[in-house]
C-alpha cells in the first residue's frame, strides 16, 4: 500500500452522544450511501460513515487488499478510544469480518450485511437457479470507464449511457453517486471518485476472503443480515460463518436483494436498532 500514513480514511459522523456505530460500504459505494440509516440512529448514537480506500473522498492506493483495508479501518476505530458496533455491507462486510478476527478488542458487536466469509465467483452465479444474477461488477467497471467524461453534458446522459450494462435504475443511481462535476463553465469537468483502473485490475481479489490468523475467531455478538432474494448468503455458508463467528444470528429480509439497506430501509433500520438495543 502506498498511501501516506498521515492520510486518513474520510469519515463523517452524525449524532453527538451515545454508543458509536461505524458503517462501511460495499464496492463502488461511499459512506454517504448509509445516510438514511445513520439519520435513523443518530438521536441516540454517534454514527460514523467511512469511505474505504479508492472510493469517495478517501485516498487511492496501489492495490486492493482486504487485510490492508481492515487495518485502515482499525486505525480509525482506535482513534475513538472505545469499542464500536461495526456494520459492513458486501465488500465492506468482508473488511469488517477481517477486522473483527484480527482486532476483536475494537468491537462491541458486528453486523455483516449480505456477505459471507467465503470466495465468490468472478463471473457466473453460485447456484443452478437460471434467474440468479451473474456477477456483474466487471461489466459495471467497463461501462463506467467507457463513459466519455470530456463529452458528457449531464448526469442524465451518463445514466442513459450506462443503461445497457446496468439495467437496474437503483444500481445506476448508486453508481452515479460517485460521478461528480467539479468547476463551472469551460473549466468544469466530470470525474469518478472511484479508482476504476485499480478496481478493474484487482477485482478478482475482492471475490476472496483471506485466511484469518491461525485459531482466530470473533466471539462477540454478530448480526448477519441477508436479502431473501439474494444468493450472496447460501445455506452452505453457515458452517464457515459460525466457525469464525460462533455468536451469530441470521436474519433474512423479505423482498430484498443484495442492497438490503436500500431496498428495505425501514426493515433494515429496525433490525439493526433491535440488535443495538440488545448489545448495548
N, C-alpha and C positions, 0 to 999 in steps of 0.2 A: 504494500500500500504506500502511495507516495504523498498522501495528504500531510500537510504541516501539522505536527502535533498540537500547535497552538490553535488550530482551527477546530471548531466545534460543530456538531450537528445543529441545524436550525431547529429551534424549539419555540413553541407558543403555548402559554398557559392561560386557561380560563378558570375562574374561581379563585378566591383568596383565603379560604380556610377549609379544614377538613383533611381526611386522608388523601394521599396523592395516587392518582391513576394516570398511567402513561400509555398512549396509543401509538402503535407502529403500523404503518400502511403496507399494502402489498405492491407488487410490481406495477410500474407506471403511475403509482399514486403519489400522494404527499400528505403531510399532516392535516391539511385543511379538509381532506375528504371526511374526517371524523367530526367536523364542526357541529353538525346537528346533534350527534350523540353527546359530544362534550358539553354543549349547552344544556342538555337534559340532566347532566350530573353536576354542573358547576355550582349549584346552590349550596351543596354540602360536601364538595370535593374540590381539590386542586387538580385540574385535568391538564396534562401536558401532551401536546401533539408534536411528534418528531417527524422531520424529513430524513429519510435514510440517505446514505451517500448516493450520488448520481441521480438524485431526484429532488424536486422542489428547490429550496434555497440552500441545500447542503453542498459541501464540497464534492467535486468529482475525484475519482481515484483511478488507478491504472489496472484494476482487476475487480471482478465480482467474487466475493468470498463470504460465506455465512459466518465463519468464525471472526473474520475482520469486522463485519457489521455488528456482530454481537458484542465485541469488545468496545466499539464506539458507543453503542447504546449503554453498555455497562458504565462507561466513563460519565455519561450524563446522569445515570441513576445514582452514582456515588456522590455527585455534587449536591444531591438533595438531602443527604445525611439521614435518611430514614428509608425503611423498606417501602416498596410500592406494589400496587397491583398492575401488572403489565399485560396489555391487550394487544395481540398481533393478528393480522389477517393475512392469509396466504403466505407470500414470501416473508412478510413481517412476522407471521406466526412461527415460521421456521427460525428466524432470527431470535425471536423471544424464547423459543424452546431451547435453542443452543445456549442462550444466556442463562436460563434457569438451571441447566445442567452444569454449567461452569461456575456460576456465581449465585448460588441459591440464597445466600445471605442478603442479597439486594432486593429480594422479592417477598412480599406478603402473600401474593397469590398470582396465578397465571390464567389468562383467558386465551385460548387458541381458537381462531375463527376459520373454519372450513379448510383445514390443512392437517396433515398427519406427518409424523417424523419418518417418512419413507421416501423412496425415489419415485418420481413421476416420469411418464414418457415425454420425450421431446415432441413427438407427433403421434397422432392416433389417440385412442381412448384407453381407459383402464378396464372396461367391461366389454361384453359382447352386445350390449344394447346399441342397435343401429342409430338411435336418436341421441346417443351421447355426443356432446360436442368435443371434437378433437382439440388438442392443444393448439390454440390459435395465435400464440404470442409472437412467433416468428413472422407470421403474416402481418400482425399489427405493426411490428417494428419496420418491416419492409414498406408498408403503406405510409407510415409516418416519415420515414426517410425519403420516400419518393415525392413527398409534397414539395412543390417549388415555392419556397418561402419568399423568394425575391419577387415572384409574380403574384403572390397571394394578396387579394384585396380585403376580404372579410373573413370572419370566423365561419360564416355560413358557407363560403366557398370551400373552406377546409373540411367542414362537415360533409359536404357533397363529395369531395374527393376521396374521403375515407369510407364512403358508404358501401362500396362493393366488398372491401376487405373486412369491414367491421359493420355487419348488418344491424346490430343492436343499437338503437338510439341511446340507450342508457350507457352502454360501453363507450360509444363515440363521445358522448358528453363527458364521461370520466376521463378519457384520453386527452380531450381538448382542453381540460383544465390546466394541462402542462404546456399549452401553446400560448405564448404571451407576446404582446406587441409593446415595443419599447421605443420611445421617442415619438415625435409627431411630424406630419407632413413628409417632405422628401427625406428627412433624416430618420423617419420611423422605420422600423423593421420588425419582422416576426422571428421568434426563436423558440426552440423547445427547451424546457427546463429539465429534460431527460437526456442523459448521456447515451443516445441511441446507438452510436457506434460500439461503445463498450458493452451495452446490454445485449446487442445483437451478437457480438463476438462470444460472450460468455454465457449465453442463455442456457446452454446445457448444464452449467454449474448450478443454476438455480433449480434444476429438477431434482437434485440430490439432497442428501442430508448427511453432513459429515459425521463420522463415527464419534460419539461422545468419548470423553476420557474414560479409561477403564473403571468400571464399577459406578459410574456417575448415574445418579437419578435425582429427581426433584420430588421431595416428599410433601411439599406444601399443597394447598387446595388448588385444583385445576378445573376450570370450566371449559369444556370442549363443545363449541357451537358449530353445527353443520347445517347447511341448507338441505332440506329434504329432497330437492330436485337436483342436487349436485352430486357428482361422482368423485369429489376430492376426498371424501371420507367414506370408506367402504368397511363392511363388517370385518374383513380380514386385517384392517389396520388396527383394530382394538388391542390385539395382543402386544404389538410393538409399543403402542401408546402407553398401555398400563405397565409394561415392564420398566419404562423410563419415568412414568408419571403415575405412580400407583394410587394416588388420591384424586382420580379423575371422574367427573360426571359428564356424560354426553347428553346434549340437548339438540334435537333436530327441529329446525324451524320450518313449518309448513309454508308452501307457496314461495319458497326462496331457493335460489341457485347459489352460485359461488359468492356473489356480492350480497351476503345476507343482510348486512347493516344498511345497505342502500335499498334493497328490495322490500324488507320488512323492518323499517327503523323503529317503529313503536314496540314491536315484539322483541326486537334485539335489545333495545334500551331497557325494557322491563326485566328481561332475562339477566342482563348484566347487573342491574340495580339490586335484584334479589340476591345475586351471588355476593355482591359487595356488602350488603346488609349482613349476610351470614359470616363472611370472613373478617369483618371489622368489629 
